[in-house]
C-alpha cells in the first residue's frame, strides 16, 4: 500500500480513481487490465457503502427473516419455525458479512491487481490533478496522465427539521449496523431502504411504524408491488401511515425516547427514528469548483460515463445519478474502464447503443430486487414510464399463485407478474415480479429486456416444469390470447 503521507510530494499515474467502493474498485481493475498505472484514493473503508453499510449487511439481516417466512409456508416444516429469530446470531452473522467493518481483504484485492491505494481525502485541485490529505494532515499530489474517475457515491439525506440534531436520527448506516433491536422504530420513507429495514426490524422484535408522504410503498415500481409488500408488512405487525409528513422531532434526554410530530397534528413516541428519504451526491468537498463545476452537484455524463464538457473526467456510479444501485455502478465501471483504455490507446470507441463503450442498460434495462417478504423485482420500464415515453404498449399480467411451481414453493403463495410489451416491435420493455423466491427469476427478464428478444423467440425459451419460471409461458399465452 502507498502511504500517501510519507511518500514524495507528487506522483503521476495514467488513471486516478477517487473512491474505493465497488465502483471505484471495478474502474481500477479495468484500467489495470489495460496496462494503465492506477491510483485509488479512499477516505473511509476500501469496499465502500455497499460492503459495510448497505448491500451486504442489509441482505445478511434480511436473509434469516425471509428464510423463516418461506419455511413457515411449507407443510411439515412450518411448525418447527414458529418461534422468534435468534437476534444475537442474526446480528453476529451481519457483522461477519460486513467483515466486522475492517477492509484488509478488500485492500489486499486492490493491491493484487496492481493498484496503489492512497488513504485520505481526495480533492480535485485542477485539471487531471488530485490532492490527497492523509489522516495525519500531510498532503500528496496525484496527477493523471489520462483520466480521473470520481466514484465517491452518495449519502443519505436527513431533512432539516426542528429538533433533528438533538434527535440523532438513524440513516441507512445506523439501521444496518445497529447492535440491538429498538423497542419502537419509526421509519420515514417507503422506498427500498424503508421497506427492507421495516422487514428486518419488525422480524427482530421492534414495533415498526412506517410514515409515507405519498400514497404507497415502492413508488418507482408497478403499483401492485408496493401494495403486496404493504399487505405483508401489515400482517407482520407493522403500522403504515400514508399521506403524512414529519414536521419536528424532540429528544430532550440523550438516552430517552424521540417524539415525532406530524403535519396532521399527531405525535408518535419511538426509541429510534430512521430517515430513508433519498440520497445526495458525495461531491460537496471534492474540489469541483477548481474545474468550473458546482460543488455538491450530481455530475452529468455521456454513455461512456465521461463528464460532459471534459475530455478527462469520469463520474461513475451513484454520483452521476443514472441508476443508484451497486450492480449498475459496477456495470458503468466496466464500461468506463474500457472507454478510458480505448481513448488512451487512441482506439475507436463503440458508443452506439449496446456498444462496448456505452452504458445503454442505464436507460431501459436496470434490474432491481427488493429483498422483502414477498420479494419485489423489476427490470426496464413500468407501464406508466413506457406510456410517458410515448411507446405503444400493453401490460400483460398473471397471478403467480396460479403457476404449479409456486404452489410447491409455499402454501398460500401470493404474487403477481407483469410484462410490458412494445406492440410495434413485439419486444419486452419491462418486467415486474412480486412474490416469495422471485429474486433469482429476475435475470431471465433482464436478458429478455436488454437483449430485446422478440416475443416470437421467447416462445422457444421453454421453462422447466414445475418451477416458478413457468410464469413466462403463462404471460406469453395471455399475450397471444389478448
Secondary structure, 3 states (H helix, E strand, C coil): CECCCCCCCEEEEEEEEECCEHHHHHHHHHHHHCCCCEEEEECCCCEHHHHHHCHHHHHHHHHHHHHHHHHCCCCCCHHHHCCCCCHHHHHHHHHHHCHHHCCHHHHHHHHHCCCEEEECEEEEEECCEEEEECCCCCEEEEEEEEEEEECCCEEECCCCCECHHHHCCECHHHHHHCCCCCCEEEEECCCHHHHHHHHHHHHCCCEEEEEECCCCCCCCCCHHHHHHHHHHHHHHCCEEEECCCEEEEECCCCCCCEEEEECCCCEEEECEEEECCCEEECCCCCCHHHHCCCCCCCCCECCCCEECCCCCEEECCHHHCCCCCHHHHHHHHHHHHHHHHHHHCCCCCCCCCCCCCCCCHHHHCCEEEECCCCEEEEEECCHHHHHHCCCCEEEEEEEHHHCHHHHHHCCCCCCEEEEEEECCCCEEEEEEEEECCCHHHHHHHHHHHHCCCCHHHHCCCCCCCCCHHHHHHHHHHHHHHC
